[in-house]
Amino acid sequence: KYRKYFYVQYGLGILAIYNGEYDSAISFLEKVINSSPDFIYAHYNLGIAYKKLLNLPEMVRAFKQVIFIGKPTDDLVKITQDILDDFEQMTQDNDDIDLDTYLKGHDAFDQGFRQMELGNWADAITLFHTSINIASNHTQSYGNLGICYANLGQKQQALEMLDKAIELNSNYEPAIFNRQVISSLEEGESLNSDFRSIEYYKEYPGNKRSFIKELMQSSELLLEKQK
């Protein structure tokens, strides 16, 4: 009856969080915010949903809205500030940057990824280097640089980027797999292959899945079909 009423949308968003349906929760809560942008609890729970999805930049943005809208004396603002303070301490420890700088680095990464999808390898390389200049330990930026350089036929540079990604995280399967593929190329030979877009940390380690194992199983299925 009243599904367009923002309190109903909010209730559906909260239920979705309780049920672990975080993408649905985000959809409902964003509708609430569009109709009632100062409804502080929608911003807070949107941040919680993004946190559950390990989408930390969007988590930070949602929580910053809570602090912007609320009063410093509000309990919800205090809770949110504590979460952000803990996260900022982590970014300081890892990369010696504050939250605003952290968000700039991720914006550069997202723009670089969009350029990858368009096949604009040189533009993507510039943006991923911008991301690394801000957060020098960003594994995914190094991994994506490896793919970009390989598509430009710069094998040695590609391997150096992938080696750095693996150095930062020895279990980072996309870089391990891509290094094996790119190692077989000749210097100057372009990778010239479509890439599969994944959110590795969200889709694989958190769900106890193996990226490489699933690729191998997929290859086995293709062989069976060919027989």
C-alpha positions, 0 to 999 in steps of 0.5 A: 500500500505505502511502499513509496513512503520513505519510512516503509523504504527505510524499514525494508532497508533495515530488514534487508541488512538483517537478512544479509541482502546488502545490495537490496538494503543500499537500494532501499536506503538510497531511495530514502535519502533521495526523498529525505536527505536529512534522515540521519539513520538512513545514512548510518545504515547505508554506511553499515551496508557498505561496510558489510560489502567491504565497499569502504570508500562508500562507507566513509562517505555515508558516515561522513554524512551522518556527522555532517547532518547530526550534532556532535552530542548525538549518540549516533554521531559519536558512534559514527565518529568512533568508527571513522576514527578507527578507520582513519587510524588504519589509513594512517598506519598503512599509508600515512593519509587521512580520510579525505586523501584516502577517498581521492585515491579511490576516486582515481582508482575508480576512474582508472578502472573505467578507462580500463573497461573502455580499453584506454590503457594509457589513461588508465595507467596514469590514473592508477599511478595517481592512486598509488602515489596517494596510497602506495600499498594499494594492491589492486592498482598494481594488479591492474597496472600489470594488465594495462602495461601488458595490453600495450606490449610492455611485458617487463613493466607489466611483470614488475607491477604484478610482482609488486602486487604479489609482494604486498599480498602473496595470496592475491590470486588475480595477480598470480594468475595474470603473471602466469599468462603475461610471462608467456608473452614476448616483449612487445606482444600485446595481451589483446584479451578481454579482462574479467571484472571482479571485486576480489576481496569481496567475492573470494577470500570473504566467501572462502572461494578460490579465484584460480581454482574456479578458473581451472574448473571452468577450463575443465568444463570447456575441455569436456564440452570440446570432447 
